[in-house]
């Protein structure tokens, strides 16, 4: 597992919580809070766009 630094969980309505992380080489990660061993990785910009869409309510069904 890469050396990931996780941020505090972001929780939407209900029990939908996820965490964002980064590693020293510039990759970004997203995981369901409590399940950080199973994560998606992509560029920071790709995950930043996904998070902005989720927070804007465009993709809340994914949570």
PyMOL Python script that loads the backbone (N, CA, C, O; Angstrom):
from pymol import cmd

cmd.read_pdbstr("""\
ATOM      1  N   UNK A   1       0.849  -1.183   0.000  1.00  0.00           N
ATOM      2  CA  UNK A   1       0.000   0.000   0.000  1.00  0.00           C
ATOM      3  C   UNK A   1       0.889   1.239   0.000  1.00  0.00           C
ATOM      4  O   UNK A   1       1.857   1.306   0.757  1.00  0.00           O
ATOM      5  N   UNK A   2       0.569   2.219  -0.841  1.00  0.00           N
ATOM      6  CA  UNK A   2       1.349   3.457  -0.863  1.00  0.00           C
ATOM      7  C   UNK A   2       1.245   4.203   0.471  1.00  0.00           C
ATOM      8  O   UNK A   2       0.336   3.952   1.263  1.00  0.00           O
ATOM      9  N   UNK A   3       2.166   5.102   0.702  1.00  0.00           N
ATOM     10  CA  UNK A   3       2.157   5.937   1.900  1.00  0.00           C
ATOM     11  C   UNK A   3       1.150   7.057   1.679  1.00  0.00           C
ATOM     12  O   UNK A   3       1.504   8.116   1.159  1.00  0.00           O
ATOM     13  N   UNK A   4      -0.106   6.834   2.071  1.00  0.00           N
ATOM     14  CA  UNK A   4      -1.200   7.777   1.825  1.00  0.00           C
ATOM     15  C   UNK A   4      -1.463   8.600   3.082  1.00  0.00           C
ATOM     16  O   UNK A   4      -1.566   8.058   4.183  1.00  0.00           O
ATOM     17  N   UNK A   5      -1.570   9.902   2.904  1.00  0.00           N
ATOM     18  CA  UNK A   5      -1.981  10.793   3.985  1.00  0.00           C
ATOM     19  C   UNK A   5      -3.451  11.102   3.771  1.00  0.00           C
ATOM     20  O   UNK A   5      -3.816  11.766   2.800  1.00  0.00           O
ATOM     21  N   UNK A   6      -4.305  10.619   4.684  1.00  0.00           N
ATOM     22  CA  UNK A   6      -5.758  10.786   4.551  1.00  0.00           C
ATOM     23  C   UNK A   6      -6.226  12.043   5.253  1.00  0.00           C
ATOM     24  O   UNK A   6      -5.739  12.375   6.334  1.00  0.00           O
ATOM     25  N   UNK A   7      -7.175  12.747   4.639  1.00  0.00           N
ATOM     26  CA  UNK A   7      -7.830  13.897   5.267  1.00  0.00           C
ATOM     27  C   UNK A   7      -8.957  13.391   6.158  1.00  0.00           C
ATOM     28  O   UNK A   7      -9.303  12.210   6.134  1.00  0.00           O
ATOM     29  N   UNK A   8      -9.516  14.290   6.934  1.00  0.00           N
ATOM     30  CA  UNK A   8     -10.672  13.937   7.754  1.00  0.00           C
ATOM     31  C   UNK A   8     -11.826  13.527   6.839  1.00  0.00           C
ATOM     32  O   UNK A   8     -11.923  14.027   5.719  1.00  0.00           O
ATOM     33  N   UNK A   9     -12.702  12.627   7.293  1.00  0.00           N
ATOM     34  CA  UNK A   9     -13.828  12.197   6.445  1.00  0.00           C
ATOM     35  C   UNK A   9     -14.758  13.352   6.090  1.00  0.00           C
ATOM     36  O   UNK A   9     -14.989  14.249   6.900  1.00  0.00           O
ATOM     37  N   UNK A  10     -15.282  13.316   4.882  1.00  0.00           N
ATOM     38  CA  UNK A  10     -16.338  14.222   4.450  1.00  0.00           C
ATOM     39  C   UNK A  10     -17.612  13.406   4.452  1.00  0.00           C
ATOM     40  O   UNK A  10     -17.693  12.371   3.790  1.00  0.00           O
ATOM     41  N   UNK A  11     -18.611  13.868   5.196  1.00  0.00           N
ATOM     42  CA  UNK A  11     -19.864  13.121   5.304  1.00  0.00           C
ATOM     43  C   UNK A  11     -21.007  13.944   4.737  1.00  0.00           C
ATOM     44  O   UNK A  11     -21.185  15.113   5.079  1.00  0.00           O
ATOM     45  N   UNK A  12     -21.768  13.314   3.872  1.00  0.00           N
ATOM     46  CA  UNK A  12     -22.958  13.916   3.296  1.00  0.00           C
ATOM     47  C   UNK A  12     -24.130  13.579   4.210  1.00  0.00           C
ATOM     48  O   UNK A  12     -23.928  13.168   5.353  1.00  0.00           O
ATOM     49  N   UNK A  13     -25.325  13.748   3.727  1.00  0.00           N
ATOM     50  CA  UNK A  13     -26.490  13.385   4.524  1.00  0.00           C
ATOM     51  C   UNK A  13     -26.496  11.885   4.768  1.00  0.00           C
ATOM     52  O   UNK A  13     -26.053  11.107   3.924  1.00  0.00           O
ATOM     53  N   UNK A  14     -26.999  11.489   5.919  1.00  0.00           N
ATOM     54  CA  UNK A  14     -27.043  10.068   6.234  1.00  0.00           C
ATOM     55  C   UNK A  14     -25.667   9.551   6.605  1.00  0.00           C
ATOM     56  O   UNK A  14     -24.899  10.236   7.281  1.00  0.00           O
ATOM     57  N   UNK A  15     -25.363   8.361   6.169  1.00  0.00           N
ATOM     58  CA  UNK A  15     -24.104   7.708   6.523  1.00  0.00           C
ATOM     59  C   UNK A  15     -23.087   7.717   5.391  1.00  0.00           C
ATOM     60  O   UNK A  15     -22.155   6.913   5.403  1.00  0.00           O
ATOM     61  N   UNK A  16     -23.237   8.582   4.437  1.00  0.00           N
ATOM     62  CA  UNK A  16     -22.328   8.616   3.289  1.00  0.00           C
ATOM     63  C   UNK A  16     -21.086   9.422   3.628  1.00  0.00           C
ATOM     64  O   UNK A  16     -21.126  10.653   3.637  1.00  0.00           O
ATOM     65  N   UNK A  17     -19.983   8.739   3.906  1.00  0.00           N
ATOM     66  CA  UNK A  17     -18.734   9.413   4.244  1.00  0.00           C
ATOM     67  C   UNK A  17     -17.611   8.867   3.378  1.00  0.00           C
ATOM     68  O   UNK A  17     -17.518   7.665   3.128  1.00  0.00           O
ATOM     69  N   UNK A  18     -16.769   9.772   2.933  1.00  0.00           N
ATOM     70  CA  UNK A  18     -15.594   9.340   2.176  1.00  0.00           C
ATOM     71  C   UNK A  18     -14.399  10.160   2.621  1.00  0.00           C
ATOM     72  O   UNK A  18     -14.539  11.208   3.252  1.00  0.00           O
ATOM     73  N   UNK A  19     -13.215   9.658   2.280  1.00  0.00           N
ATOM     74  CA  UNK A  19     -11.978  10.336   2.637  1.00  0.00           C
ATOM     75  C   UNK A  19     -11.129  10.540   1.401  1.00  0.00           C
ATOM     76  O   UNK A  19     -11.127   9.714   0.487  1.00  0.00           O
ATOM     77  N   UNK A  20     -10.415  11.636   1.382  1.00  0.00           N
ATOM     78  CA  UNK A  20      -9.463  11.939   0.317  1.00  0.00           C
ATOM     79  C   UNK A  20      -8.060  11.794   0.869  1.00  0.00           C
ATOM     80  O   UNK A  20      -7.810  12.070   2.043  1.00  0.00           O
ATOM     81  N   UNK A  21      -7.153  11.363   0.022  1.00  0.00           N
ATOM     82  CA  UNK A  21      -5.772  11.232   0.441  1.00  0.00           C
ATOM     83  C   UNK A  21      -4.828  11.549  -0.702  1.00  0.00           C
ATOM     84  O   UNK A  21      -5.224  11.585  -1.867  1.00  0.00           O
ATOM     85  N   UNK A  22      -3.588  11.776  -0.354  1.00  0.00           N
ATOM     86  CA  UNK A  22      -2.537  12.006  -1.343  1.00  0.00           C
ATOM     87  C   UNK A  22      -1.291  11.238  -0.905  1.00  0.00           C
ATOM     88  O   UNK A  22      -1.130  10.897   0.267  1.00  0.00           O
ATOM     89  N   UNK A  23      -0.414  10.976  -1.875  1.00  0.00           N
ATOM     90  CA  UNK A  23       0.859  10.352  -1.545  1.00  0.00           C
ATOM     91  C   UNK A  23       1.998  11.290  -1.952  1.00  0.00           C
ATOM     92  O   UNK A  23       1.761  12.290  -2.630  1.00  0.00           O
ATOM     93  N   UNK A  24       3.212  10.980  -1.549  1.00  0.00           N
ATOM     94  CA  UNK A  24       4.342  11.872  -1.837  1.00  0.00           C
ATOM     95  C   UNK A  24       4.644  12.051  -3.330  1.00  0.00           C
ATOM     96  O   UNK A  24       5.328  13.005  -3.700  1.00  0.00           O
ATOM     97  N   UNK A  25       4.151  11.156  -4.193  1.00  0.00           N
ATOM     98  CA  UNK A  25       4.439  11.272  -5.620  1.00  0.00           C
ATOM     99  C   UNK A  25       3.373  12.045  -6.378  1.00  0.00           C
ATOM    100  O   UNK A  25       3.467  12.175  -7.598  1.00  0.00           O
ATOM    101  N   UNK A  26       2.346  12.568  -5.681  1.00  0.00           N
ATOM    102  CA  UNK A  26       1.354  13.414  -6.326  1.00  0.00           C
ATOM    103  C   UNK A  26       0.084  12.715  -6.756  1.00  0.00           C
ATOM    104  O   UNK A  26      -0.760  13.333  -7.405  1.00  0.00           O
ATOM    105  N   UNK A  27      -0.084  11.437  -6.416  1.00  0.00           N
ATOM    106  CA  UNK A  27      -1.340  10.753  -6.726  1.00  0.00           C
ATOM    107  C   UNK A  27      -2.396  11.126  -5.697  1.00  0.00           C
ATOM    108  O   UNK A  27      -2.079  11.471  -4.559  1.00  0.00           O
ATOM    109  N   UNK A  28      -3.650  11.051  -6.113  1.00  0.00           N
ATOM    110  CA  UNK A  28      -4.768  11.332  -5.219  1.00  0.00           C
ATOM    111  C   UNK A  28      -5.573  10.051  -5.036  1.00  0.00           C
ATOM    112  O   UNK A  28      -5.607   9.193  -5.918  1.00  0.00           O
ATOM    113  N   UNK A  29      -6.222   9.935  -3.874  1.00  0.00           N
ATOM    114  CA  UNK A  29      -6.973   8.737  -3.519  1.00  0.00           C
ATOM    115  C   UNK A  29      -8.311   9.132  -2.930  1.00  0.00           C
ATOM    116  O   UNK A  29      -8.448  10.196  -2.326  1.00  0.00           O
ATOM    117  N   UNK A  30      -9.296   8.269  -3.110  1.00  0.00           N
ATOM    118  CA  UNK A  30     -10.599   8.442  -2.482  1.00  0.00           C
ATOM    119  C   UNK A  30     -11.055   7.071  -1.997  1.00  0.00           C
ATOM    120  O   UNK A  30     -10.909   6.068  -2.695  1.00  0.00           O
ATOM    121  N   UNK A  31     -11.612   7.048  -0.785  1.00  0.00           N
ATOM    122  CA  UNK A  31     -12.076   5.798  -0.199  1.00  0.00           C
ATOM    123  C   UNK A  31     -13.293   6.077   0.665  1.00  0.00           C
ATOM    124  O   UNK A  31     -13.495   7.202   1.123  1.00  0.00           O
ATOM    125  N   UNK A  32     -14.088   5.066   0.882  1.00  0.00           N
ATOM    126  CA  UNK A  32     -15.186   5.166   1.833  1.00  0.00           C
ATOM    127  C   UNK A  32     -14.566   5.177   3.222  1.00  0.00           C
ATOM    128  O   UNK A  32     -13.689   4.363   3.513  1.00  0.00           O
ATOM    129  N   UNK A  33     -15.005   6.079   4.074  1.00  0.00           N
ATOM    130  CA  UNK A  33     -14.458   6.183   5.423  1.00  0.00           C
ATOM    131  C   UNK A  33     -14.592   4.840   6.132  1.00  0.00           C
ATOM    132  O   UNK A  33     -15.660   4.229   6.133  1.00  0.00           O
ATOM    133  N   UNK A  34     -13.506   4.396   6.730  1.00  0.00           N
ATOM    134  CA  UNK A  34     -13.477   3.114   7.416  1.00  0.00           C
ATOM    135  C   UNK A  34     -13.009   1.968   6.535  1.00  0.00           C
ATOM    136  O   UNK A  34     -12.772   0.863   7.023  1.00  0.00           O
ATOM    137  N   UNK A  35     -12.875   2.227   5.231  1.00  0.00           N
ATOM    138  CA  UNK A  35     -12.439   1.208   4.282  1.00  0.00           C
ATOM    139  C   UNK A  35     -11.284   1.749   3.430  1.00  0.00           C
ATOM    140  O   UNK A  35     -11.274   1.583   2.210  1.00  0.00           O
ATOM    141  N   UNK A  36     -10.332   2.382   4.070  1.00  0.00           N
ATOM    142  CA  UNK A  36      -9.248   3.039   3.352  1.00  0.00           C
ATOM    143  C   UNK A  36      -8.314   2.054   2.644  1.00  0.00           C
ATOM    144  O   UNK A  36      -7.492   2.465   1.825  1.00  0.00           O
ATOM    145  N   UNK A  37      -8.432   0.759   2.954  1.00  0.00           N
ATOM    146  CA  UNK A  37      -7.594  -0.224   2.274  1.00  0.00           C
ATOM    147  C   UNK A  37      -8.125  -0.548   0.875  1.00  0.00           C
ATOM    148  O   UNK A  37      -7.435  -1.188   0.082  1.00  0.00           O
ATOM    149  N   UNK A  38      -9.354  -0.105   0.569  1.00  0.00           N
ATOM    150  CA  UNK A  38      -9.952  -0.267  -0.757  1.00  0.00           C
ATOM    151  C   UNK A  38     -10.228   1.133  -1.286  1.00  0.00           C
ATOM    152  O   UNK A  38     -11.136   1.809  -0.803  1.00  0.00           O
ATOM    153  N   UNK A  39      -9.467   1.568  -2.257  1.00  0.00           N
ATOM    154  CA  UNK A  39      -9.554   2.960  -2.697  1.00  0.00           C
ATOM    155  C   UNK A  39      -9.435   3.056  -4.204  1.00  0.00           C
ATOM    156  O   UNK A  39      -8.995   2.121  -4.874  1.00  0.00           O
ATOM    157  N   UNK A  40      -9.837   4.212  -4.724  1.00  0.00           N
ATOM    158  CA  UNK A  40      -9.609   4.575  -6.120  1.00  0.00           C
ATOM    159  C   UNK A  40      -8.432   5.526  -6.152  1.00  0.00           C
ATOM    160  O   UNK A  40      -8.231   6.308  -5.223  1.00  0.00           O
ATOM    161  N   UNK A  41      -7.667   5.461  -7.202  1.00  0.00           N
ATOM    162  CA  UNK A  41      -6.567   6.408  -7.361  1.00  0.00           C
ATOM    163  C   UNK A  41      -6.602   6.976  -8.773  1.00  0.00           C
ATOM    164  O   UNK A  41      -6.969   6.291  -9.728  1.00  0.00           O
ATOM    165  N   UNK A  42      -6.217   8.223  -8.884  1.00  0.00           N
ATOM    166  CA  UNK A  42      -6.167   8.918 -10.168  1.00  0.00           C
ATOM    167  C   UNK A  42      -5.344  10.172  -9.953  1.00  0.00           C
ATOM    168  O   UNK A  42      -4.736  10.351  -8.898  1.00  0.00           O
ATOM    169  N   UNK A  43      -5.323  11.018 -10.928  1.00  0.00           N
ATOM    170  CA  UNK A  43      -4.633  12.286 -10.749  1.00  0.00           C
ATOM    171  C   UNK A  43      -5.419  13.136  -9.761  1.00  0.00           C
ATOM    172  O   UNK A  43      -6.617  12.929  -9.563  1.00  0.00           O
ATOM    173  N   UNK A  44      -4.756  14.063  -9.164  1.00  0.00           N
ATOM    174  CA  UNK A  44      -5.450  14.955  -8.221  1.00  0.00           C
ATOM    175  C   UNK A  44      -6.573  15.718  -8.918  1.00  0.00           C
ATOM    176  O   UNK A  44      -7.645  15.910  -8.345  1.00  0.00           O
ATOM    177  N   UNK A  45      -6.329  16.149 -10.147  1.00  0.00           N
ATOM    178  CA  UNK A  45      -7.343  16.934 -10.858  1.00  0.00           C
ATOM    179  C   UNK A  45      -8.592  16.102 -11.147  1.00  0.00           C
ATOM    180  O   UNK A  45      -9.708  16.606 -11.017  1.00  0.00           O
ATOM    181  N   UNK A  46      -8.425  14.859 -11.529  1.00  0.00           N
ATOM    182  CA  UNK A  46      -9.582  14.000 -11.816  1.00  0.00           C
ATOM    183  C   UNK A  46     -10.418  13.777 -10.563  1.00  0.00           C
ATOM    184  O   UNK A  46     -11.646  13.854 -10.614  1.00  0.00           O
ATOM    185  N   UNK A  47      -9.764  13.502  -9.442  1.00  0.00           N
ATOM    186  CA  UNK A  47     -10.527  13.296  -8.212  1.00  0.00           C
ATOM    187  C   UNK A  47     -11.093  14.605  -7.680  1.00  0.00           C
ATOM    188  O   UNK A  47     -12.169  14.614  -7.082  1.00  0.00           O
ATOM    189  N   UNK A  48     -10.384  15.708  -7.888  1.00  0.00           N
ATOM    190  CA  UNK A  48     -10.901  17.015  -7.467  1.00  0.00           C
ATOM    191  C   UNK A  48     -12.208  17.315  -8.206  1.00  0.00           C
ATOM    192  O   UNK A  48     -13.165  17.808  -7.607  1.00  0.00           O
ATOM    193  N   UNK A  49     -12.244  17.019  -9.497  1.00  0.00           N
ATOM    194  CA  UNK A  49     -13.458  17.232 -10.287  1.00  0.00           C
ATOM    195  C   UNK A  49     -14.590  16.347  -9.777  1.00  0.00           C
ATOM    196  O   UNK A  49     -15.726  16.804  -9.655  1.00  0.00           O
ATOM    197  N   UNK A  50     -14.290  15.091  -9.482  1.00  0.00           N
ATOM    198  CA  UNK A  50     -15.315  14.183  -8.947  1.00  0.00           C
ATOM    199  C   UNK A  50     -15.876  14.712  -7.633  1.00  0.00           C
ATOM    200  O   UNK A  50     -17.092  14.723  -7.442  1.00  0.00           O
ATOM    201  N   UNK A  51     -15.012  15.150  -6.730  1.00  0.00           N
ATOM    202  CA  UNK A  51     -15.461  15.649  -5.431  1.00  0.00           C
ATOM    203  C   UNK A  51     -16.286  16.912  -5.595  1.00  0.00           C
ATOM    204  O   UNK A  51     -17.302  17.073  -4.919  1.00  0.00           O
ATOM    205  N   UNK A  52     -15.875  17.806  -6.475  1.00  0.00           N
ATOM    206  CA  UNK A  52     -16.672  19.023  -6.702  1.00  0.00           C
ATOM    207  C   UNK A  52     -18.071  18.668  -7.196  1.00  0.00           C
ATOM    208  O   UNK A  52     -19.053  19.270  -6.763  1.00  0.00           O
ATOM    209  N   UNK A  53     -18.165  17.700  -8.094  1.00  0.00           N
ATOM    210  CA  UNK A  53     -19.471  17.285  -8.606  1.00  0.00           C
ATOM    211  C   UNK A  53     -20.316  16.648  -7.510  1.00  0.00           C
ATOM    212  O   UNK A  53     -21.521  16.889  -7.442  1.00  0.00           O
ATOM    213  N   UNK A  54     -19.701  15.839  -6.653  1.00  0.00           N
ATOM    214  CA  UNK A  54     -20.438  15.230  -5.554  1.00  0.00           C
ATOM    215  C   UNK A  54     -20.954  16.306  -4.610  1.00  0.00           C
ATOM    216  O   UNK A  54     -22.126  16.295  -4.236  1.00  0.00           O
ATOM    217  N   UNK A  55     -20.091  17.229  -4.226  1.00  0.00           N
ATOM    218  CA  UNK A  55     -20.501  18.291  -3.311  1.00  0.00           C
ATOM    219  C   UNK A  55     -21.565  19.189  -3.915  1.00  0.00           C
ATOM    220  O   UNK A  55     -22.386  19.751  -3.190  1.00  0.00           O
ATOM    221  N   UNK A  56     -21.561  19.332  -5.246  1.00  0.00           N
ATOM    222  CA  UNK A  56     -22.558  20.157  -5.928  1.00  0.00           C
ATOM    223  C   UNK A  56     -23.873  19.410  -6.125  1.00  0.00           C
ATOM    224  O   UNK A  56     -24.836  19.976  -6.643  1.00  0.00           O
ATOM    225  N   UNK A  57     -23.919  18.148  -5.717  1.00  0.00           N
ATOM    226  CA  UNK A  57     -25.153  17.375  -5.840  1.00  0.00           C
ATOM    227  C   UNK A  57     -25.326  16.720  -7.202  1.00  0.00           C
ATOM    228  O   UNK A  57     -26.386  16.161  -7.483  1.00  0.00           O
ATOM    229  N   UNK A  58     -24.311  16.778  -8.050  1.00  0.00           N
ATOM    230  CA  UNK A  58     -24.424  16.192  -9.382  1.00  0.00           C
ATOM    231  C   UNK A  58     -24.239  14.683  -9.363  1.00  0.00           C
ATOM    232  O   UNK A  58     -24.708  13.996 -10.270  1.00  0.00           O
ATOM    233  N   UNK A  59     -23.573  14.162  -8.362  1.00  0.00           N
ATOM    234  CA  UNK A  59     -23.267  12.734  -8.345  1.00  0.00           C
ATOM    235  C   UNK A  59     -23.542  12.109  -6.981  1.00  0.00           C
ATOM    236  O   UNK A  59     -22.889  11.133  -6.610  1.00  0.00           O
ATOM    237  N   UNK A  60     -24.495  12.653  -6.229  1.00  0.00           N
ATOM    238  CA  UNK A  60     -24.726  12.150  -4.880  1.00  0.00           C
ATOM    239  C   UNK A  60     -25.227  10.711  -4.868  1.00  0.00           C
ATOM    240  O   UNK A  60     -25.123  10.037  -3.843  1.00  0.00           O
ATOM    241  N   UNK A  61     -25.761  10.231  -5.972  1.00  0.00           N
ATOM    242  CA  UNK A  61     -26.213   8.841  -6.038  1.00  0.00           C
ATOM    243  C   UNK A  61     -25.039   7.869  -5.998  1.00  0.00           C
ATOM    244  O   UNK A  61     -25.238   6.683  -5.737  1.00  0.00           O
ATOM    245  N   UNK A  62     -23.817   8.348  -6.252  1.00  0.00           N
ATOM    246  CA  UNK A  62     -22.643   7.473  -6.177  1.00  0.00           C
ATOM    247  C   UNK A  62     -22.278   7.143  -4.741  1.00  0.00           C
ATOM    248  O   UNK A  62     -21.639   6.122  -4.488  1.00  0.00           O
ATOM    249  N   UNK A  63     -22.667   7.977  -3.808  1.00  0.00           N
ATOM    250  CA  UNK A  63     -22.355   7.734  -2.404  1.00  0.00           C
ATOM    251  C   UNK A  63     -23.388   6.818  -1.836  1.00  0.00           C
ATOM    252  O   UNK A  63     -23.325   6.473  -0.656  1.00  0.00           O
TER     253      UNK A  63
END
""", "prot")
cmd.dss("prot")
cmd.show_as("cartoon", "prot")
cmd.util.cbc("prot")
cmd.orient("prot")
